[in-house]
Amino acid sequence: MSCQQKAEQKEPEADAKPELVMYKPSEMANFMNALYAYNLQLKHQIVNGEVPTTMPLDLMKLHSAEMSKGHQRTAVWNNFVNVFIESQQTVVDTLSNTELKARYNAAINNCLACHKTECTGPIPKIKKLLIQ
């Protein structure tokens, strides 16, 4: 076999890389990330002595956002969501008699309670939101 014939008999490249597929977060995952960012901002405001007065996120999206693949709304999830929405809204309730730090931590603890049953992955990250 000549050198030219060997060159024509190419073998598939051993180091050819498979096509990469980019992860596309669900609508719910994006909303949860927005909630995390919002609560991190709230934490900093509260620690700095500021009193938050507005809720910029539409928490009702929790009832309609597309869930991540393999997840669905359950009765337990719906109960947690309703409690969470209420507790998150109390954080910006300027008429509340409950201390701001306690209201904020209650909202974060509701996040943790739900995530202990529905999606455990972000628990360590959520725990960092608590004000000690």
CORGICOR-V351115 format. One record per pair of residues at least 4 apart in sequence whose C-alpha atoms are under 8 Angstrom apart, sorted by the first residue. I is the first residue (numbers start at 1). J is the second residue. If there is no record, write none. Layout:
# CORGICOR-V351115
i,j
I,J
I,J
This chain:
# CORGICOR-V351115
i,j
1,5
1,6
2,6
3,7
4,8
5,9
6,10
25,29
25,30
25,68
26,30
26,66
26,67
26,68
26,69
27,31
27,65
27,66
27,67
27,68
28,32
28,62
28,65
28,66
28,67
28,68
29,33
29,67
29,68
30,34
31,35
31,62
31,65
32,36
33,37
34,38
35,39
35,57
36,40
36,126
37,41
38,42
39,43
39,129
40,44
40,129
41,45
42,46
42,52
43,47
43,104
43,129
43,130
43,131
44,48
45,49
45,50
45,51
45,52
46,50
46,51
46,52
46,100
46,101
47,131
51,92
51,100
52,91
52,92
53,92
53,93
53,94
54,92
55,89
55,92
59,85
60,64
60,85
61,65
62,81
63,78
63,81
67,71
67,72
67,73
68,72
73,77
73,78
74,78
75,79
76,80
77,81
77,114
77,118
78,82
79,83
80,84
80,110
80,113
80,114
81,85
81,114
82,86
83,87
83,110
84,88
84,107
84,110
84,111
85,89
86,90
87,91
87,103
87,104
87,106
87,107
87,110
88,92
88,104
88,107
89,93
90,96
90,103
91,100
91,103
91,104
91,107
98,102
98,103
99,103
100,104
101,105
101,131
102,106
103,107
104,108
104,130
105,109
105,130
105,131
106,110
107,111
108,112
108,126
108,127
108,129
108,130
109,113
109,130
110,114
111,115
111,126
112,116
112,123
112,126
112,127
113,117
114,118
114,119
115,119
115,120
115,121
115,122
115,123
116,120
116,123
122,126
123,127
124,128
125,129
126,130
